[in-house]
Amino acid sequence: MVGRRAPKAGERLRDAERTRERILDAALIEFGAHGFTGARISAIADRAGVNKQLISYYFGGKQGLYDELADRFRRGALDQAATEMSADHVVAEFVRSTLHNRDWARLMAWEQLEDRGRSPVDPAQREFMRSQVRYVTARQERGELPADIDPSYLLLALITAASASVVLPNLARGIVDEDPESPEFHQRYAEELAKLVRHLRP
């Protein structure tokens, strides 16, 4: 009888990476549905099909897991904003991304609603938002956005507008009489918001 072969170091590493990804995928759904406060480690572990002790092992607990997801969101947003597309196309793509990445969008919405007092002092969050303000400033200097609007407030307005289907679904439904989670709404809203940004050009 042949015994089971022990996994090689590379195989163990791949298994660990797959386990981490399963946990992160499950956590994204749980945090998106319930926010940080309402999310349960046991629910994340059950969804990922792992022992909940592994969450502490890989991420140091609930906070570490949440921070890892937030870091991923920031990296993705930076990549998306760094594109050479015009400002109106970038804003439109952020609108479309809320359709395909509902859990990501809800996670960020929960972070704002819960506002546990960490955002103003979190260095990573602060630097991320400063980079976004620099991005808007660069677009102003290139003539894509009006230079007489404070870039910080302009950024706040654009982020709020782009996330309307997630943070203001009932209001959106009542105003435009469409399902704010539908592809049709996102396509139309992306086009109209892009049109609005083009009208802002000097």
KOLGUZA-47464 format. One record per residue (C-alpha): residue number from 1; x, y negated, z negated; residue in three letters. Coordinates in pm, 1 decimal, decimal comma, always signed. Layout:
residues N
{NUM; {X; Y; Z}; "ALA"}
...
END
This chain:
residues 202
{1; {+0,0; +0,0; +0,0}; "MET"}
{2; {+138,8; -336,1; +102,7}; "VAL"}
{3; {+117,3; -610,2; -161,0}; "GLY"}
{4; {-3,9; -959,5; -84,6}; "ARG"}
{5; {+276,5; -1182,8; +36,6}; "ARG"}
{6; {+354,9; -1480,2; -184,5}; "ALA"}
{7; {+296,6; -1810,2; -0,1}; "PRO"}
{8; {+603,4; -1994,7; +122,6}; "LYS"}
{9; {+685,7; -2344,1; +0,9}; "ALA"}
{10; {+552,9; -2505,7; +319,6}; "GLY"}
{11; {+227,3; -2311,3; +295,1}; "GLU"}
{12; {+181,7; -2415,2; -68,3}; "ARG"}
{13; {+236,4; -2777,8; +33,6}; "LEU"}
{14; {-24,4; -2754,3; +309,6}; "ARG"}
{15; {-269,4; -2589,7; +69,9}; "ASP"}
{16; {-214,3; -2869,5; -181,7}; "ALA"}
{17; {-267,2; -3132,8; +86,5}; "GLU"}
{18; {-589,2; -2965,8; +200,4}; "ARG"}
{19; {-712,3; -2948,2; -158,2}; "THR"}
{20; {-636,7; -3316,9; -211,5}; "ARG"}
{21; {-825,3; -3406,3; +105,7}; "GLU"}
{22; {-1128,0; -3199,2; +0,6}; "ARG"}
{23; {-1131,6; -3377,9; -333,4}; "ILE"}
{24; {-1101,1; -3720,3; -168,5}; "LEU"}
{25; {-1380,6; -3640,2; +78,5}; "ASP"}
{26; {-1606,2; -3525,5; -204,2}; "ALA"}
{27; {-1517,6; -3828,0; -417,6}; "ALA"}
{28; {-1598,6; -4065,4; -133,0}; "LEU"}
{29; {-1950,8; -3924,4; -112,2}; "ILE"}
{30; {-2000,5; -3927,2; -489,5}; "GLU"}
{31; {-1863,4; -4279,5; -542,8}; "PHE"}
{32; {-2055,3; -4404,8; -241,0}; "GLY"}
{33; {-2379,8; -4267,5; -380,7}; "ALA"}
{34; {-2337,4; -4362,3; -747,0}; "HIS"}
{35; {-2055,0; -4612,5; -784,8}; "GLY"}
{36; {-1764,2; -4569,6; -1024,7}; "PHE"}
{37; {-1973,7; -4571,2; -1340,7}; "THR"}
{38; {-2236,4; -4327,6; -1217,0}; "GLY"}
{39; {-2001,3; -4085,6; -1042,5}; "ALA"}
{40; {-1925,4; -3759,3; -1223,4}; "ARG"}
{41; {-1597,0; -3569,8; -1202,5}; "ILE"}
{42; {-1785,0; -3240,4; -1231,5}; "SER"}
{43; {-1999,9; -3331,1; -929,8}; "ALA"}
{44; {-1691,3; -3418,3; -726,8}; "ILE"}
{45; {-1523,9; -3091,0; -823,0}; "ALA"}
{46; {-1835,1; -2889,7; -736,5}; "ASP"}
{47; {-1867,1; -3058,2; -398,4}; "ARG"}
{48; {-1497,4; -3000,6; -324,2}; "ALA"}
{49; {-1513,4; -2640,6; -446,8}; "GLY"}
{50; {-1229,7; -2684,5; -694,7}; "VAL"}
{51; {-1174,0; -2673,8; -1068,8}; "ASN"}
{52; {-1217,1; -3022,4; -1212,6}; "LYS"}
{53; {-877,9; -2996,4; -1382,8}; "GLN"}
{54; {-723,4; -3027,0; -1035,9}; "LEU"}
{55; {-857,5; -3380,9; -1011,8}; "ILE"}
{56; {-652,1; -3476,8; -1315,9}; "SER"}
{57; {-354,9; -3284,9; -1178,1}; "TYR"}
{58; {-354,3; -3458,2; -838,9}; "TYR"}
{59; {-493,2; -3800,6; -924,4}; "PHE"}
{60; {-464,8; -3847,9; -1299,9}; "GLY"}
{61; {-843,0; -3857,7; -1344,9}; "GLY"}
{62; {-1140,6; -4053,4; -1222,0}; "LYS"}
{63; {-970,2; -4393,2; -1210,0}; "GLN"}
{64; {-673,7; -4262,4; -1013,5}; "GLY"}
{65; {-904,7; -4092,0; -766,3}; "LEU"}
{66; {-1104,2; -4411,9; -720,2}; "TYR"}
{67; {-787,6; -4617,6; -674,4}; "ASP"}
{68; {-662,1; -4377,6; -407,3}; "GLU"}
{69; {-985,1; -4420,7; -211,1}; "LEU"}
{70; {-972,5; -4799,0; -249,3}; "ALA"}
{71; {-612,9; -4800,7; -121,8}; "ASP"}
{72; {-717,6; -4597,3; +182,4}; "ARG"}
{73; {-997,6; -4840,5; +253,8}; "PHE"}
{74; {-760,5; -5134,9; +235,9}; "ARG"}
{75; {-508,5; -4969,1; +467,5}; "ARG"}
{76; {-781,9; -4891,9; +719,0}; "GLY"}
{77; {-914,4; -5246,9; +705,3}; "ALA"}
{78; {-566,0; -5388,9; +757,9}; "LEU"}
{79; {-515,0; -5166,5; +1061,7}; "ASP"}
{80; {-850,2; -5271,2; +1201,3}; "GLN"}
{81; {-784,8; -5643,3; +1147,4}; "ALA"}
{82; {-432,0; -5623,6; +1289,1}; "ALA"}
{83; {-563,4; -5544,6; +1634,2}; "THR"}
{84; {-503,8; -5784,2; +1922,3}; "GLU"}
{85; {-875,9; -5798,7; +1992,9}; "MET"}
{86; {-1040,7; -6137,4; +1966,2}; "SER"}
{87; {-1202,7; -6241,1; +1638,1}; "ALA"}
{88; {-1555,3; -6179,3; +1766,9}; "ASP"}
{89; {-1466,5; -5822,6; +1866,2}; "HIS"}
{90; {-1300,5; -5756,2; +1529,3}; "VAL"}
{91; {-1611,9; -5871,6; +1341,2}; "VAL"}
{92; {-1832,1; -5660,6; +1569,3}; "ALA"}
{93; {-1616,3; -5352,8; +1503,4}; "GLU"}
{94; {-1647,4; -5402,6; +1127,8}; "PHE"}
{95; {-2025,9; -5405,7; +1169,5}; "VAL"}
{96; {-2014,1; -5084,3; +1373,4}; "ARG"}
{97; {-1783,4; -4922,3; +1118,6}; "SER"}
{98; {-2051,5; -4954,5; +849,4}; "THR"}
{99; {-2266,8; -4718,5; +1056,5}; "LEU"}
{100; {-2003,0; -4446,9; +1093,9}; "HIS"}
{101; {-1845,6; -4492,0; +751,2}; "ASN"}
{102; {-2150,1; -4538,9; +528,1}; "ARG"}
{103; {-1984,7; -4382,3; +225,0}; "ASP"}
{104; {-1683,6; -4613,6; +255,5}; "TRP"}
{105; {-1910,4; -4914,7; +290,7}; "ALA"}
{106; {-2125,4; -4813,2; -5,7}; "ARG"}
{107; {-1817,6; -4751,7; -219,1}; "LEU"}
{108; {-1698,8; -5106,3; -157,0}; "MET"}
{109; {-2048,8; -5243,2; -217,4}; "ALA"}
{110; {-2066,9; -5059,5; -550,8}; "TRP"}
{111; {-1727,6; -5202,8; -645,7}; "GLU"}
{112; {-1865,0; -5553,0; -600,2}; "GLN"}
{113; {-2194,6; -5483,7; -776,5}; "LEU"}
{114; {-2033,0; -5319,6; -1077,0}; "GLU"}
{115; {-1753,5; -5579,8; -1092,9}; "ASP"}
{116; {-1581,1; -5415,8; -1385,1}; "ARG"}
{117; {-1345,4; -5709,7; -1421,6}; "GLY"}
{118; {-1050,7; -5540,6; -1249,5}; "ARG"}
{119; {-1068,0; -5703,2; -904,0}; "SER"}
{120; {-940,7; -6049,1; -1008,6}; "PRO"}
{121; {-629,7; -5901,7; -1172,3}; "VAL"}
{122; {-566,5; -5596,9; -952,3}; "ASP"}
{123; {-242,3; -5681,8; -763,7}; "PRO"}
{124; {-320,8; -5451,5; -470,3}; "ALA"}
{125; {-667,0; -5597,2; -425,2}; "GLN"}
{126; {-536,5; -5952,2; -460,0}; "ARG"}
{127; {-262,2; -5900,5; -200,8}; "GLU"}
{128; {-505,7; -5731,6; +35,7}; "PHE"}
{129; {-745,3; -6025,6; +25,2}; "MET"}
{130; {-460,0; -6274,6; +62,6}; "ARG"}
{131; {-348,2; -6088,3; +373,4}; "SER"}
{132; {-700,6; -6117,4; +510,0}; "GLN"}
{133; {-701,2; -6493,1; +445,6}; "VAL"}
{134; {-368,5; -6517,2; +631,8}; "ARG"}
{135; {-526,9; -6324,8; +916,8}; "TYR"}
{136; {-815,0; -6575,5; +938,7}; "VAL"}
{137; {-568,0; -6864,7; +920,5}; "THR"}
{138; {-370,8; -6719,7; +1211,9}; "ALA"}
{139; {-692,4; -6692,2; +1412,8}; "ARG"}
{140; {-767,7; -7056,1; +1335,2}; "GLN"}
{141; {-422,7; -7159,0; +1453,1}; "GLU"}
{142; {-481,0; -6968,5; +1776,7}; "ARG"}
{143; {-803,3; -7159,8; +1832,9}; "GLY"}
{144; {-1038,8; -6863,3; +1787,8}; "GLU"}
{145; {-1199,1; -7002,3; +1473,0}; "LEU"}
{146; {-1262,4; -7364,2; +1362,3}; "PRO"}
{147; {-971,4; -7515,4; +1173,6}; "ALA"}
{148; {-1186,7; -7745,6; +958,9}; "ASP"}
{149; {-1334,1; -7456,6; +755,3}; "ILE"}
{150; {-1142,8; -7328,0; +454,5}; "ASP"}
{151; {-1015,1; -6984,1; +566,9}; "PRO"}
{152; {-1097,5; -6827,9; +229,8}; "SER"}
{153; {-1462,8; -6927,2; +248,3}; "TYR"}
{154; {-1483,7; -6838,5; +614,9}; "LEU"}
{155; {-1349,3; -6490,6; +536,9}; "LEU"}
{156; {-1602,9; -6449,3; +256,9}; "LEU"}
{157; {-1886,6; -6545,7; +490,9}; "ALA"}
{158; {-1773,3; -6306,6; +766,8}; "LEU"}
{159; {-1727,2; -6011,8; +528,9}; "ILE"}
{160; {-2069,8; -6074,1; +377,1}; "THR"}
{161; {-2229,4; -6095,5; +720,6}; "ALA"}
{162; {-2059,4; -5780,7; +849,2}; "ALA"}
{163; {-2172,7; -5575,1; +548,1}; "SER"}
{164; {-2536,9; -5687,3; +554,2}; "ALA"}
{165; {-2676,8; -5347,6; +655,9}; "SER"}
{166; {-2525,0; -5192,1; +341,6}; "VAL"}
{167; {-2571,7; -5462,0; +78,0}; "VAL"}
{168; {-2896,7; -5614,3; +206,7}; "LEU"}
{169; {-3084,7; -5326,4; +376,5}; "PRO"}
{170; {-3432,7; -5421,8; +260,1}; "ASN"}
{171; {-3381,6; -5785,4; +355,6}; "LEU"}
{172; {-3247,2; -5683,1; +696,0}; "ALA"}
{173; {-3542,1; -5450,9; +749,9}; "ARG"}
{174; {-3787,3; -5726,2; +665,4}; "GLY"}
{175; {-3623,5; -5990,7; +883,6}; "ILE"}
{176; {-3556,1; -5796,0; +1203,9}; "VAL"}
{177; {-3811,2; -5514,9; +1157,3}; "ASP"}
{178; {-3554,6; -5244,2; +1234,5}; "GLU"}
{179; {-3395,6; -4963,5; +1037,2}; "ASP"}
{180; {-3064,0; -5109,4; +908,7}; "PRO"}
{181; {-2909,4; -4760,8; +910,7}; "GLU"}
{182; {-2989,9; -4693,2; +1275,7}; "SER"}
{183; {-2735,0; -4705,1; +1559,3}; "PRO"}
{184; {-2965,5; -4943,0; +1746,3}; "GLU"}
{185; {-2957,1; -5197,9; +1462,9}; "PHE"}
{186; {-2579,9; -5183,9; +1431,7}; "HIS"}
{187; {-2522,4; -5224,2; +1802,5}; "GLN"}
{188; {-2759,5; -5519,9; +1828,4}; "ARG"}
{189; {-2632,2; -5681,8; +1509,0}; "TYR"}
{190; {-2268,1; -5637,0; +1616,7}; "ALA"}
{191; {-2345,5; -5808,6; +1946,4}; "GLU"}
{192; {-2532,7; -6096,2; +1783,9}; "GLU"}
{193; {-2271,1; -6151,0; +1514,1}; "LEU"}
{194; {-1995,6; -6148,3; +1776,7}; "ALA"}
{195; {-2194,7; -6409,2; +1967,9}; "LYS"}
{196; {-2215,7; -6622,6; +1652,7}; "LEU"}
{197; {-1838,1; -6601,0; +1601,4}; "VAL"}
{198; {-1780,8; -6705,0; +1963,6}; "ARG"}
{199; {-1996,9; -7011,4; +1902,3}; "HIS"}
{200; {-1760,6; -7105,4; +1619,4}; "LEU"}
{201; {-1472,8; -7150,1; +1861,1}; "ARG"}
{202; {-1352,0; -7511,7; +1882,7}; "PRO"}
END
